[in-house]
């Protein structure tokens, strides 16, 4: 039986990955589903390492590469991410694969099949050199947006943005001066382009900057309610994301 750990901060993506894995092989055992860098570090220090780790690169509280600074990974690793900045095809050796979202079952099955052949005859890849090379491939985040307003184009610097939100299938950028502009990108695309140190995907409708959060209220079932500035509708963070939000802010 093949044991697999899933590290993915978006619950729908994690659920889909789990479903695909079990479609590929019903004998696969999912030993855990984690959402943050810190939770992954704690789990890997406390448990026997699985045969394979399916790992998103960008997590709520940072990049998953940070895990390797604290734990000597003994598993084979499949990186699954929306980023294409990491040209990791060169690293598809020694039990390391790299797949782009949205996942295709055929690609995932190919990776699982290849790594299956390595599990029983190796102790797992030496990932340290690979991770160092990956970390040298610096991510470049958005520093500004060019927005349309009437017959003008206006540059907006990222540090002047309070939050992004979606409404009626449109996405809006809101500045710290309460200016609101419609933009062409989805929140999912923005999430990949914004520095995770500065912006947090609080809900399915909101990506917020740290400076926009004025107050945090504890509500029922471990959820958190955010008071944002400029003021907007009620923003309630799910219980699953509340701990990640606390760590991000601290």
Secondary structure by P-SEA (a helix, b strand, c coil): cbbbbbbcccaaaaaaaaaaaaaaccccccccccccaaaaaaaaaccccccccccccccccccaaaaaacccccbbbbbbcccccccccccccccbbbbcccccaaaaaaaaaaaaaacccccccccaaaaaaaaacccccccbbbbbcccbbbbbbccccccccccccbbbbbccccbbbbbcccaaaaaaacccccccccccccccccccccbbbbcccbbbbbbccccccbbbbcccaaaaaaaaac
